[in-house]
Amino acid sequence: MNAQEGRDGDDAAEPVARVIPLYDYGSPEPERNPVEHALASGLAFLRRRVAGEYEVDEFGYDPDFTESVLIPLARLLYRHWFRVELHGLDNVPASGSALLAANHSGVLPLDAIMLQVGLHDALDRDIRLLGADLVYQVPFLGHLSRKSGHTLATPPDAARLLEKGELVGVFPEGFKGVGKPFSERYRLARFGRGGFVATALRARVPIVPTAIVGAEEIYPKIGEIRLLARLFGLPYFPVTPTFPWLGPLGVVPLPSKWMIQVGEPIPVDDYDPEQADDPMAVYELTDRVRETVQQMVYDLLLRRGPAF
């Protein structure tokens, strides 16, 4: 028997053992259930905070805290309570700066938070919202607003954000919008003095009109207590069908149906930057933006139907 036959015989006599791996690293991991995913994300967030592995920008914006804590909490309202529909996403620039101008309502500014969640989830873009001075005078609320990317509604802050290529959001009605009575809930208040228009003209960025319907019904304002408003330094102290009669339960918003429409951008190319200091030019463009948003609100109401 030659050597080759010997080797063949040995192979036949000694079967080759199969090695069965305990883990198949090439196959995808089994999908975690929501509880496991939330627990793992929470532990990872705590580890990053303890290790200092997070960044805060010059405005106090903390993307890690916003992504891990604030957005998930607000998303519950967005998806399951208000059932928000977001339309017109093609009108939002995929990159670069733009100024979104939206209507305001609802007694508490939840419409700003819902807009932030919608753009974050749909486009992976963080909108930097501009808020009134009063927001940042309340210790906890002001700190939380800055960590979530909001800042003061002042021309210098807005200009710096736009220079960085950020998507900036403004609610020109201010407290006049969120505090309007229920009988005027769909009628836009005056858009201030047009400061947002002047900022857009100087920065040479488009103005994107945005309409939000649904916030008007979350806290139907049927009156206000002016004495308490003055006592607490508030622009108004609202009275609704549930507040203050039901105490803390009266703060729970009603589950109205929401729709958000992002309109076509209004370019500023036809204006010179110097016209930012021209009151007539600023007023003309401000009025155009307001009328556009007002018409969009009426259109959304027809599409939405009943509020509940």
NUGU-319258 format. One record per residue: x, y, z of N, C-alpha, C in turn; residue in three letters. Coordinates in pm, whole numbers. Atoms other than C-alpha are relative to their C-alpha. Layout:
# residues N
{{X Y Z} {X Y Z} {X Y Z} 'ALA'}
...
END
This chain:
# residues 308
{{86 -120 0} {0 0 0} {89 124 0} 'MET'}
{{-85 -118 7} {148 331 -104} {-42 105 101} 'ASN'}
{{25 -104 -101} {159 646 102} {-133 68 -21} 'ALA'}
{{127 -68 29} {-137 798 -77} {-117 -84 48} 'GLN'}
{{107 88 -46} {-352 492 -3} {-10 2 151} 'GLU'}
{{1 -6 -146} {-247 511 361} {-71 123 51} 'GLY'}
{{66 -124 -43} {-356 867 388} {-149 -7 -23} 'ARG'}
{{144 13 29} {-688 788 223} {-66 -91 99} 'ASP'}
{{59 91 -95} {-741 500 454} {-17 64 136} 'GLY'}
{{10 -69 -129} {-666 712 760} {-117 95 1} 'ASP'}
{{111 -97 6} {-913 974 642} {-133 -70 12} 'ASP'}
{{127 73 -7} {-1178 713 604} {-24 -54 138} 'ALA'}
{{17 60 -132} {-1109 561 940} {-27 103 108} 'ALA'}
{{16 -102 -104} {-1104 889 1131} {-87 114 -53} 'GLU'}
{{90 -104 51} {-1411 1105 1057} {38 137 54} 'PRO'}
{{-34 -136 -38} {-1355 1477 1063} {-109 57 91} 'VAL'}
{{96 -56 -96} {-1518 1645 1362} {-51 136 -49} 'ALA'}
{{58 -130 38} {-1757 1933 1281} {1 92 121} 'ARG'}
{{-2 -100 -106} {-1710 2249 1486} {-123 88 -16} 'VAL'}
{{122 -80 4} {-2044 2414 1561} {18 121 89} 'ILE'}
{{-25 -119 -83} {-1994 2775 1675} {-117 29 92} 'PRO'}
{{105 -35 -95} {-2182 2886 1981} {-75 124 -46} 'LEU'}
{{62 -124 45} {-2251 3227 1822} {29 19 -148} 'TYR'}
{{-18 -32 141} {-2302 3317 1460} {13 151 -12} 'ASP'}
{{-24 -144 -1} {-2139 3656 1440} {-44 66 -129} 'TYR'}
{{43 -60 125} {-2254 3704 1082} {-148 31 -4} 'GLY'}
{{145 -23 1} {-2626 3698 1166} {-33 123 81} 'SER'}
{{37 -122 -75} {-2805 4013 1287} {-42 -32 141} 'PRO'}
{{40 17 -139} {-2863 4060 1657} {-151 0 11} 'GLU'}
{{145 -3 -20} {-3213 3981 1779} {-44 138 47} 'PRO'}
{{49 -133 -32} {-3417 4298 1807} {-46 8 145} 'GLU'}
{{38 -16 -141} {-3457 4427 2161} {-143 50 10} 'ARG'}
{{132 -57 -22} {-3796 4499 2303} {16 143 50} 'ASN'}
{{-12 -142 -36} {-3874 4866 2382} {54 26 140} 'PRO'}
{{-47 -20 -137} {-3808 4827 2755} {151 -21 8} 'VAL'}
{{-144 25 0} {-3464 4674 2700} {75 112 -71} 'GLU'}
{{-65 -108 74} {-3380 4939 2443} {7 128 83} 'HIS'}
{{2 -121 -83} {-3485 5221 2676} {98 -11 116} 'ALA'}
{{-93 20 -112} {-3288 5072 2965} {145 11 -46} 'LEU'}
{{-137 -6 52} {-2975 5028 2753} {37 143 -37} 'ALA'}
{{-28 -139 37} {-3003 5382 2617} {20 86 123} 'SER'}
{{-13 -78 -123} {-3052 5522 2967} {133 -24 69} 'GLY'}
{{-128 32 -63} {-2747 5341 3104} {116 59 -80} 'LEU'}
{{-105 -59 83} {-2537 5455 2808} {6 151 20} 'ALA'}
{{4 -144 -23} {-2652 5813 2865} {66 36 133} 'PHE'}
{{-60 -26 -131} {-2558 5799 3235} {152 -19 -4} 'LEU'}
{{-144 22 10} {-2216 5656 3147} {69 119 -66} 'ARG'}
{{-60 -115 68} {-2149 5943 2906} {2 123 89} 'ARG'}
{{3 -118 -88} {-2255 6202 3163} {108 -10 107} 'ARG'}
{{-100 18 -105} {-2033 6055 3434} {141 17 -57} 'VAL'}
{{-133 -8 61} {-1739 6030 3193} {25 136 -63} 'ALA'}
{{-17 -131 62} {-1798 6382 3061} {10 -5 -151} 'GLY'}
{{-10 18 145} {-1834 6254 2704} {-119 66 -70} 'GLU'}
{{104 -75 68} {-2070 6523 2583} {47 144 -15} 'TYR'}
{{-41 -136 29} {-2045 6875 2446} {-119 95 12} 'GLU'}
{{99 -107 -9} {-2234 7200 2503} {52 119 -79} 'VAL'}
{{-50 -109 82} {-2214 7484 2253} {-8 134 72} 'ASP'}
{{-6 -132 -61} {-2181 7857 2317} {-134 51 49} 'GLU'}
{{134 -42 -42} {-2558 7893 2357} {-55 -86 115} 'PHE'}
{{46 89 -104} {-2583 7616 2615} {-69 -124 -53} 'GLY'}
{{68 115 60} {-2721 7358 2369} {76 -128 29} 'TYR'}
{{-56 130 -37} {-2662 7001 2485} {-66 -106 -88} 'ASP'}
{{64 96 91} {-2734 6766 2189} {-23 -138 63} 'PRO'}
{{14 132 -60} {-2677 6449 2393} {-119 -5 95} 'ASP'}
{{113 -5 -93} {-2924 6552 2665} {-133 13 -76} 'PHE'}
{{121 -18 79} {-3178 6663 2406} {-41 -130 -69} 'THR'}
{{26 124 75} {-3148 6344 2200} {-42 -114 92} 'GLU'}
{{20 115 -88} {-3149 6107 2498} {-116 16 97} 'SER'}
{{101 -22 -104} {-3400 6270 2735} {-121 79 -52} 'VAL'}
{{111 -90 34} {-3607 6558 2599} {-80 -47 -120} 'LEU'}
{{71 42 121} {-3690 6433 2250} {-84 -126 24} 'ILE'}
{{85 119 -25} {-3806 6084 2364} {-125 30 81} 'PRO'}
{{118 -35 -79} {-4038 6238 2623} {-102 77 -85} 'LEU'}
{{90 -78 84} {-4183 6491 2378} {-58 -85 -113} 'ALA'}
{{47 87 109} {-4215 6219 2113} {-127 -76 40} 'ARG'}
{{122 68 -45} {-4478 6044 2325} {-123 87 -27} 'LEU'}
{{110 -92 31} {-4701 6352 2297} {-19 12 -150} 'LEU'}
{{4 -20 146} {-4616 6396 1930} {-72 -116 -69} 'TYR'}
{{53 116 73} {-4705 6043 1821} {-132 -53 55} 'ARG'}
{{112 72 -59} {-4961 5913 2067} {-110 87 60} 'HIS'}
{{101 -87 -63} {-5139 6212 2224} {-60 97 -102} 'TRP'}
{{46 -98 99} {-5157 6477 1951} {-8 -59 -141} 'PHE'}
{{5 69 130} {-5103 6233 1658} {31 97 -114} 'ARG'}
{{-37 -109 90} {-4920 6502 1464} {27 -51 -142} 'VAL'}
{{-35 23 140} {-4909 6499 1084} {85 118 -47} 'GLU'}
{{-94 -103 45} {-4616 6690 933} {11 -5 -152} 'LEU'}
{{0 -5 146} {-4634 6801 569} {94 110 -49} 'HIS'}
{{-83 -103 62} {-4417 7002 331} {146 -9 36} 'GLY'}
{{-140 14 -41} {-4082 6861 440} {98 35 -112} 'LEU'}
{{-88 -37 112} {-3942 6923 92} {35 148 2} 'ASP'}
{{-24 -144 -6} {-3960 7293 172} {104 38 106} 'ASN'}
{{-103 -26 -101} {-3709 7260 456} {136 -32 -60} 'VAL'}
{{-133 29 57} {-3347 7293 339} {65 -119 71} 'PRO'}
{{-67 116 -58} {-3157 6968 387} {124 40 79} 'ALA'}
{{-115 -52 -72} {-2859 7172 502} {3 151 -17} 'SER'}
{{-10 -144 10} {-2765 7533 553} {-107 70 82} 'GLY'}
{{87 -77 -88} {-2948 7811 729} {-129 43 -68} 'SER'}
{{130 -51 42} {-3310 7921 699} {-73 45 126} 'ALA'}
{{77 -53 -114} {-3560 8103 921} {-145 -42 -15} 'LEU'}
{{140 44 1} {-3890 7927 993} {-82 95 86} 'LEU'}
{{90 -90 -73} {-4171 8164 1095} {-136 -68 11} 'ALA'}
{{122 76 -23} {-4474 7995 1251} {-98 76 88} 'ALA'}
{{102 -55 -90} {-4801 8088 1419} {13 -64 137} 'ASN'}
{{-16 40 -140} {-4831 8051 1796} {-137 -6 66} 'HIS'}
{{127 9 -73} {-5119 7935 2018} {11 -107 107} 'SER'}
{{6 112 -92} {-5218 7707 2302} {25 27 146} 'GLY'}
{{-23 -37 -140} {-5159 7898 2631} {142 -36 45} 'VAL'}
{{-139 41 -24} {-4837 7696 2682} {62 -33 -135} 'LEU'}
{{-60 12 133} {-4587 7685 2393} {39 -142 -40} 'PRO'}
{{-29 137 41} {-4614 7313 2320} {17 -11 -151} 'LEU'}
{{-14 6 144} {-4638 7393 1949} {147 11 -41} 'ASP'}
{{-143 -11 31} {-4270 7491 1951} {70 -135 20} 'ALA'}
{{-63 129 -29} {-4173 7157 2105} {-39 -104 -104} 'ILE'}
{{45 96 100} {-4384 6956 1860} {66 25 -134} 'MET'}
{{-71 -32 123} {-4226 7139 1567} {144 -51 7} 'LEU'}
{{-138 47 -18} {-3882 7057 1706} {7 -152 -15} 'GLN'}
{{0 146 10} {-3966 6687 1744} {-23 -46 -143} 'VAL'}
{{32 42 136} {-4118 6662 1397} {117 15 -95} 'GLY'}
{{-112 -22 90} {-3820 6812 1215} {120 -89 38} 'LEU'}
{{-108 87 -45} {-3576 6613 1428} {-19 -142 -51} 'HIS'}
{{25 139 38} {-3741 6278 1354} {-10 -18 -151} 'ASP'}
{{22 16 144} {-3830 6340 990} {123 34 -83} 'ALA'}
{{-113 -48 81} {-3520 6523 868} {135 -9 70} 'LEU'}
{{-124 3 -79} {-3263 6472 1144} {65 138 3} 'ASP'}
{{-50 -136 -12} {-3232 6851 1168} {-48 59 132} 'ARG'}
{{33 -64 -126} {-3224 7041 1495} {-37 145 -28} 'ASP'}
{{42 -139 18} {-3424 7363 1485} {31 76 128} 'ILE'}
{{-38 -83 -115} {-3292 7635 1714} {-108 107 16} 'ARG'}
{{114 -87 -20} {-3597 7813 1850} {36 124 81} 'LEU'}
{{-22 -127 -69} {-3599 8176 1963} {-116 24 95} 'LEU'}
{{103 -19 -102} {-3788 8247 2287} {5 138 64} 'GLY'}
{{11 -130 -66} {-3903 8552 2482} {84 5 127} 'ALA'}
{{-83 -20 -120} {-3709 8699 2775} {-57 -73 121} 'ASP'}
{{64 57 -118} {-3964 8568 3027} {37 -147 18} 'LEU'}
{{-35 142 -8} {-3876 8207 2942} {130 -20 75} 'VAL'}
{{-134 17 -57} {-3516 8259 3051} {15 67 135} 'TYR'}
{{0 -56 -134} {-3609 8445 3367} {-47 -101 104} 'GLN'}
{{43 109 -90} {-3761 8128 3514} {117 -97 11} 'VAL'}
{{-126 74 -15} {-3459 7941 3660} {2 -137 -69} 'PRO'}
{{-5 136 55} {-3539 7577 3573} {-38 -1 -148} 'PHE'}
{{47 -2 138} {-3730 7651 3253} {103 62 -94} 'LEU'}
{{-101 -63 83} {-3463 7884 3120} {118 -92 -25} 'GLY'}
{{-113 92 14} {-3186 7630 3185} {-36 -115 -94} 'HIS'}
{{45 111 84} {-3389 7351 3022} {-13 44 -146} 'LEU'}
{{16 -50 137} {-3467 7567 2719} {134 13 -70} 'SER'}
{{-132 -14 62} {-3102 7645 2658} {62 -136 -30} 'ARG'}
{{-56 133 24} {-3001 7279 2692} {-65 -66 -121} 'LYS'}
{{69 60 114} {-3260 7189 2428} {22 77 -129} 'SER'}
{{-37 -71 122} {-3117 7439 2180} {-67 132 -21} 'GLY'}
{{70 -126 15} {-3339 7742 2236} {87 115 53} 'HIS'}
{{-74 -116 -49} {-3207 8092 2291} {-89 124 -10} 'THR'}
{{77 -124 -2} {-3322 8452 2331} {-35 47 -141} 'LEU'}
{{44 -55 129} {-3522 8608 2049} {57 139 -18} 'ALA'}
{{-68 -127 22} {-3266 8881 1986} {74 -8 -133} 'THR'}
{{-71 2 129} {-3109 8982 1652} {143 -54 9} 'PRO'}
{{-137 56 -4} {-2749 8909 1767} {3 -152 10} 'PRO'}
{{0 145 -14} {-2830 8555 1880} {-48 -68 -128} 'ASP'}
{{53 59 124} {-3036 8482 1568} {104 8 -111} 'ALA'}
{{-101 -17 105} {-2763 8620 1342} {116 -99 17} 'ALA'}
{{-111 93 -24} {-2493 8406 1506} {-39 -143 -37} 'ARG'}
{{46 134 35} {-2701 8091 1464} {-8 -18 -151} 'LEU'}
{{12 8 145} {-2774 8166 1099} {137 -3 -67} 'LEU'}
{{-136 2 54} {-2406 8234 1033} {63 -139 11} 'GLU'}
{{-53 135 -20} {-2333 7884 1164} {-71 -103 -87} 'LYS'}
{{73 92 87} {-2575 7735 909} {-113 -74 68} 'GLY'}
{{106 66 -76} {-2843 7649 1165} {-139 30 -58} 'GLU'}
{{141 -21 30} {-3215 7610 1106} {-61 68 122} 'LEU'}
{{49 -81 -112} {-3375 7881 1322} {-152 15 -10} 'VAL'}
{{145 -13 -3} {-3740 7896 1428} {-43 117 86} 'GLY'}
{{49 -116 -73} {-3933 8202 1540} {-152 0 -4} 'VAL'}
{{145 -15 -10} {-4291 8266 1654} {-30 148 19} 'PHE'}
{{8 -147 -7} {-4348 8633 1567} {-116 54 83} 'PRO'}
{{112 -49 -81} {-4680 8656 1755} {39 15 147} 'GLU'}
{{-42 -6 -139} {-4501 8599 2085} {-111 -42 96} 'GLY'}
{{102 33 -101} {-4716 8589 2399} {-140 40 -44} 'PHE'}
{{132 -35 52} {-4998 8757 2208} {-63 -120 -69} 'LYS'}
{{51 117 68} {-5029 8434 2014} {-44 -109 95} 'GLY'}
{{36 110 -91} {-5021 8176 2293} {-109 41 97} 'VAL'}
{{99 -45 -98} {-5242 8392 2514} {-131 49 -59} 'GLY'}
{{123 -49 62} {-5518 8469 2263} {-122 -77 52} 'LYS'}
{{120 70 -47} {-5875 8388 2374} {-46 -106 -99} 'PRO'}
{{43 113 83} {-6043 8075 2241} {-83 47 -119} 'PHE'}
{{82 -50 110} {-6282 8281 2029} {83 51 -117} 'SER'}
{{-88 -51 105} {-5982 8415 1832} {113 -97 -30} 'GLU'}
{{-108 97 1} {-5782 8094 1831} {66 -20 -137} 'ARG'}
{{-60 23 131} {-5731 8069 1454} {37 130 -70} 'TYR'}
{{-32 -129 60} {-5675 8439 1392} {136 46 49} 'ARG'}
{{-136 -36 -39} {-5311 8538 1389} {8 141 55} 'LEU'}
{{-26 -132 -55} {-5200 8826 1606} {107 70 -85} 'ALA'}
{{-100 -78 73} {-4968 9098 1480} {138 -63 14} 'ARG'}
{{-132 61 0} {-4620 8975 1386} {106 98 52} 'PHE'}
{{-98 -88 -62} {-4440 9221 1610} {43 113 -92} 'GLY'}
{{-53 -110 82} {-4218 9484 1448} {83 -50 -117} 'ARG'}
{{-73 54 114} {-4067 9250 1192} {147 -22 24} 'GLY'}
{{-141 22 -28} {-3739 9188 1369} {55 -124 -70} 'GLY'}
{{-47 123 64} {-3720 8837 1222} {25 23 -149} 'PHE'}
{{-20 -32 141} {-3755 8980 870} {132 75 -19} 'VAL'}
{{-126 -74 9} {-3471 9227 927} {120 -93 16} 'ALA'}
{{-108 96 -21} {-3254 8942 1055} {22 -84 -125} 'THR'}
{{-12 81 122} {-3329 8731 745} {61 81 -113} 'ALA'}
{{-55 -85 105} {-3249 9024 515} {151 20 19} 'LEU'}
{{-143 -20 -25} {-2913 9085 681} {80 -129 -23} 'ARG'}
{{-71 128 14} {-2823 8715 683} {-16 -61 -139} 'ALA'}
{{25 50 135} {-2952 8661 325} {-46 -145 2} 'ARG'}
{{55 135 -9} {-3148 8349 423} {-149 3 -30} 'VAL'}
{{143 3 31} {-3496 8243 308} {-86 -8 127} 'PRO'}
{{98 10 -107} {-3801 8279 532} {-99 -111 -38} 'ILE'}
{{86 114 29} {-4003 7955 552} {-127 12 84} 'VAL'}
{{125 -10 -76} {-4370 8014 651} {-49 -138 44} 'PRO'}
{{41 128 -58} {-4503 7739 876} {-129 17 79} 'THR'}
{{130 -8 -68} {-4857 7675 999} {-19 -122 89} 'ALA'}
{{26 106 -97} {-4954 7471 1305} {-145 9 45} 'ILE'}
{{140 5 -42} {-5313 7367 1376} {-17 -115 99} 'VAL'}
{{22 101 -103} {-5420 7176 1687} {35 50 138} 'GLY'}
{{-38 -54 -130} {-5246 7367 1963} {-110 89 57} 'ALA'}
{{105 -91 -46} {-5544 7603 1980} {-97 -66 97} 'GLU'}
{{102 69 -81} {-5758 7336 2148} {54 -70 124} 'GLU'}
{{-53 78 -114} {-5520 7190 2407} {-37 63 134} 'ILE'}
{{42 -72 -121} {-5605 7458 2667} {-93 114 -44} 'TYR'}
{{90 -107 46} {-5915 7651 2553} {-8 114 103} 'PRO'}
{{-3 -112 -93} {-5866 7992 2714} {-132 76 -6} 'LYS'}
{{131 -66 -5} {-6205 8124 2823} {4 127 86} 'ILE'}
{{-14 -121 -82} {-6074 8398 3052} {137 7 61} 'GLY'}
{{-128 -12 -69} {-5784 8519 3262} {-19 79 129} 'GLU'}
{{4 -68 -130} {-5715 8644 3614} {117 98 1} 'ILE'}
{{-107 -99 16} {-5518 8967 3573} {74 27 130} 'ARG'}
{{-65 -24 -128} {-5450 9010 3944} {111 -102 24} 'LEU'}
{{-101 104 -18} {-5267 8677 3959} {112 15 -103} 'LEU'}
{{-103 -21 102} {-5085 8757 3635} {99 106 46} 'ALA'}
{{-90 -104 -51} {-4947 9078 3787} {78 -48 120} 'ARG'}
{{-65 49 -121} {-4867 8902 4112} {120 -89 -34} 'LEU'}
{{-107 93 37} {-4655 8635 3940} {87 52 -114} 'PHE'}
{{-79 -57 107} {-4515 8864 3671} {-17 -71 -133} 'GLY'}
{{30 73 123} {-4685 8672 3389} {-76 89 -97} 'LEU'}
{{78 -79 96} {-4828 8812 3066} {-149 -26 13} 'PRO'}
{{140 33 -24} {-5155 8638 3156} {-6 -121 94} 'TYR'}
{{25 119 -81} {-5296 8385 3403} {-129 -61 -54} 'PHE'}
{{117 49 74} {-5532 8166 3198} {-104 -70 85} 'PRO'}
{{109 79 -54} {-5867 8023 3290} {-53 -86 -115} 'VAL'}
{{49 93 102} {-5969 7713 3091} {-111 -85 60} 'THR'}
{{104 87 -57} {-6251 7458 3131} {51 -94 108} 'PRO'}
{{-54 94 -99} {-6013 7244 3341} {95 65 100} 'THR'}
{{-96 -67 -88} {-5773 7496 3499} {-53 139 38} 'PHE'}
{{-65 70 -112} {-5754 7601 3779} {-92 -94 77} 'PRO'}
{{102 75 -74} {-6067 7407 3874} {45 -141 39} 'TRP'}
{{-41 138 -27} {-5906 7060 3855} {141 -9 58} 'LEU'}
{{-135 1 -58} {-5573 7164 4007} {103 -51 -100} 'GLY'}
{{-104 50 90} {-5272 6978 3861} {-56 -74 -122} 'PRO'}
{{59 70 115} {-5502 6769 3640} {-39 97 -111} 'LEU'}
{{37 -99 100} {-5604 7089 3467} {114 38 -93} 'GLY'}
{{-116 -31 84} {-5251 7117 3325} {16 -104 -112} 'VAL'}
{{-8 103 105} {-5297 6798 3119} {-66 54 -127} 'VAL'}
{{59 -55 122} {-5350 6914 2758} {-105 -93 -58} 'PRO'}
{{100 81 67} {-5656 6797 2569} {59 -63 -126} 'LEU'}
{{-64 73 112} {-5574 6538 2299} {-56 41 -137} 'PRO'}
{{47 -46 130} {-5655 6747 1993} {85 -60 -112} 'SER'}
{{-71 50 117} {-5555 6639 1644} {81 114 -62} 'LYS'}
{{-90 -104 48} {-5253 6833 1512} {41 -25 -145} 'TRP'}
{{-60 4 133} {-5130 6915 1162} {99 116 -11} 'MET'}
{{-102 -102 23} {-4814 7106 1069} {31 3 -149} 'ILE'}
{{-31 -17 142} {-4755 7243 720} {116 98 -15} 'GLN'}
{{-112 -87 32} {-4421 7382 608} {-21 52 -143} 'VAL'}
{{28 -59 130} {-4476 7624 319} {126 23 -83} 'GLY'}
{{-111 -29 89} {-4261 7723 26} {82 117 53} 'GLU'}
{{-84 -110 -50} {-3963 7939 125} {-23 130 -77} 'PRO'}
{{8 -133 60} {-3989 8311 60} {142 54 -10} 'ILE'}
{{-138 -47 13} {-3653 8421 -85} {10 150 27} 'PRO'}
{{-25 -142 -27} {-3500 8755 5} {97 58 -103} 'VAL'}
{{-97 -44 100} {-3287 8785 -309} {-37 132 -65} 'ASP'}
{{44 -124 64} {-3499 9071 -441} {20 122 89} 'ASP'}
{{-23 -111 -95} {-3411 9281 -135} {150 21 19} 'TYR'}
{{-137 -31 -36} {-3086 9455 -56} {17 -14 151} 'ASP'}
{{-21 11 -145} {-2931 9390 287} {-27 132 72} 'PRO'}
{{23 -131 -63} {-2957 9765 354} {-148 24 31} 'GLU'}
{{142 -19 -23} {-3336 9736 338} {-46 -58 134} 'GLN'}
{{32 47 -135} {-3323 9564 675} {-23 118 94} 'ALA'}
{{19 -121 -80} {-3312 9920 814} {-111 89 -56} 'ASP'}
{{110 -76 60} {-3603 10037 594} {-132 -50 59} 'ASP'}
{{124 45 -64} {-3925 10020 802} {-107 -44 -99} 'PRO'}
{{103 34 97} {-4149 10011 493} {28 -136 -65} 'MET'}
{{-35 128 61} {-3960 9722 332} {-20 -115 99} 'ALA'}
{{17 103 -103} {-3956 9527 658} {-148 -26 25} 'VAL'}
{{143 16 -24} {-4327 9589 716} {-66 -75 -115} 'TYR'}
{{60 65 117} {-4415 9481 361} {26 -150 1} 'GLU'}
{{-33 142 0} {-4231 9150 389} {-59 -70 122} 'LEU'}
{{62 58 -120} {-4356 9090 744} {-147 -29 -25} 'THR'}
{{141 18 29} {-4714 9137 629} {-22 -114 -99} 'ASP'}
{{11 110 98} {-4656 8901 337} {14 -134 69} 'ARG'}
{{-19 126 -73} {-4527 8628 569} {-123 -30 86} 'VAL'}
{{117 21 -87} {-4819 8677 811} {-120 -46 -81} 'ARG'}
{{114 39 82} {-5080 8657 536} {16 -141 -56} 'GLU'}
{{-25 136 50} {-4916 8344 397} {-29 -104 107} 'THR'}
{{23 94 -109} {-4919 8170 735} {-148 -6 35} 'VAL'}
{{143 -2 -32} {-5278 8281 801} {-79 -85 -100} 'GLN'}
{{70 80 100} {-5397 8129 473} {30 -148 16} 'GLN'}
{{-36 140 -23} {-5207 7809 547} {-76 -59 118} 'MET'}
{{78 46 -115} {-5383 7786 884} {-142 -34 -43} 'VAL'}
{{137 26 47} {-5724 7813 716} {-5 -127 -85} 'TYR'}
{{-3 120 84} {-5625 7546 462} {13 -127 84} 'ASP'}
{{-17 117 -87} {-5511 7308 736} {-128 -32 76} 'LEU'}
{{126 24 -71} {-5838 7353 924} {-98 -78 -86} 'LEU'}
{{89 71 92} {-6032 7238 619} {46 -145 -18} 'LEU'}
{{-53 136 19} {-5805 6935 576} {-15 -84 125} 'ARG'}
{{3 76 -124} {-5807 6837 941} {-139 -46 39} 'ARG'}
{{134 33 -45} {-6180 6846 1010} {-14 22 150} 'GLY'}
{{21 -18 -145} {-6292 6800 1374} {130 -1 78} 'PRO'}
{{-123 -13 -80} {-6039 6888 1640} {27 -125 81} 'ALA'}
{{-16 118 -87} {-6101 6571 1845} {-57 -124 -68} 'PHE'}
END
